[in-house]
Amino acid sequence: MSKTSLIVGVVALVIAVVAVVIPFVLSTSGGVSEDEITALQTKINTLENKIQSASPLKIAYLNAEEAFKVFTDAVKDLRQKALDKQAQIVKLQQDFLASKISKEDYQTRYNQLQVELLQAQLNIDIGTINKMIASPGFADIQSDLERLKDEAQPLVDEVNKLVQTVQTGVVDPQEFQSRYAQVKSAFTKLDQLLTQAATSKIVEAANKVAVQNGYDLVLRVKNVIIYRNSAKLTDITDQVKHELSTYFK
């Protein structure tokens, strides 16, 4: 409930009480004094003035997914390598559909690219962790980040081994699928933990921006807003991104 709605409710309650009390008083005591009525009217006028002077809520919204790009931009060179691998996979699939390569060659090359893409994605996470550890803006969670990096090392070693295995071209399909599924699952867990750490800093940055600008409420949006009244709802995503960027300095 907004401040304005609350005051309106109070005024309505006062008026209702007046409507009940005055007739009762008049009927039991023969009337009320002019001073008492004046005092009651003064209280009502005061509440009405509060309604008119009450400031509206300042509301803003944040696109958290867009704000998260500050983290991926910090390792954009590593991210580009992952994008290149994804493009190679798409090209390979197109060549196969166009009958330019055999099914056997396609599967062999596809397995190799799958693992190399996973390795590139893992490198993005490790690179992001290293950047965060080295940046003063993440000092409050540095110990958590260092522990996360240590726990991720066995996964890094296993992915590197799997890359070497598929690059030799000699690998049992069932064994490959089993090993790939295991490292993929481990990577997903690592990525989720890193995302949680990054999200905590996004929330911190949003809180700082909100306090500095006097916002009463900040909403998180995931999808595109179809309509907004810019006079009442402000996008603070760029401000939060700027605040986050200072954490990496």
Residue pairs with C-beta under 8 A, 6 or more apart in sequence:
1 9
2 56
2 57
3 54
3 55
3 57
4 51
4 54
4 56
7 47
7 50
7 51
7 54
8 51
10 47
11 44
11 47
11 48
11 51
14 43
14 44
14 47
15 44
18 40
18 44
22 32
22 37
25 31
25 32
26 32
56 232
57 216
57 217
58 213
58 214
58 215
58 216
58 217
58 234
59 215
59 216
59 217
59 218
59 219
59 232
59 233
59 234
60 210
60 213
60 215
60 217
60 218
60 219
60 233
60 234
60 235
60 236
61 218
61 219
61 220
61 221
61 225
61 228
61 233
61 234
61 235
61 236
61 237
62 202
62 206
62 218
62 219
62 220
62 221
62 235
62 236
62 237
62 240
63 221
63 222
63 235
63 237
64 199
64 202
64 220
64 222
65 222
66 237
66 241
67 202
67 205
67 206
67 237
67 240
67 241
67 244
68 195
68 198
68 199
68 202
69 241
70 241
70 244
70 245
70 248
71 128
71 198
71 244
72 79
72 124
72 128
74 128
74 131
74 248
75 124
75 127
75 128
75 131
78 120
78 123
78 124
78 127
79 124
81 120
81 123
82 117
82 120
82 121
82 123
82 124
85 113
85 116
85 117
85 120
86 117
88 113
89 110
89 113
89 114
89 117
92 101
92 106
92 109
92 110
92 113
93 110
95 101
95 106
96 103
96 106
101 109
107 173
108 169
111 166
111 171
111 176
111 180
112 166
112 167
114 180
115 159
115 162
115 163
115 166
115 180
116 163
118 159
118 180
118 183
118 184
118 187
119 159
119 160
119 163
121 187
121 191
122 152
122 155
122 156
122 159
122 187
122 190
125 152
125 187
125 190
125 191
125 194
126 149
126 152
126 156
128 194
128 198
129 145
129 148
129 149
129 152
129 194
130 149
131 248
132 138
132 141
132 142
132 145
132 197
132 248
133 142
133 145
133 146
133 149
135 247
135 248
135 249
136 247
136 249
137 201
137 246
137 247
137 248
137 249
138 145
138 201
138 247
141 197
141 200
141 201
144 197
145 197
148 190
148 193
148 194
148 197
151 190
152 190
155 183
155 186
155 187
155 190
158 179
158 182
158 183
158 186
159 183
159 187
162 176
162 179
162 180
162 183
165 171
165 176
166 176
201 244
201 247
202 240
202 244
205 240
205 243
205 244
205 247
206 218
206 236
206 240
207 218
208 243
209 215
209 236
209 239
209 240
209 243
210 218
210 236
213 236
213 239
215 234
215 236
218 236
228 235
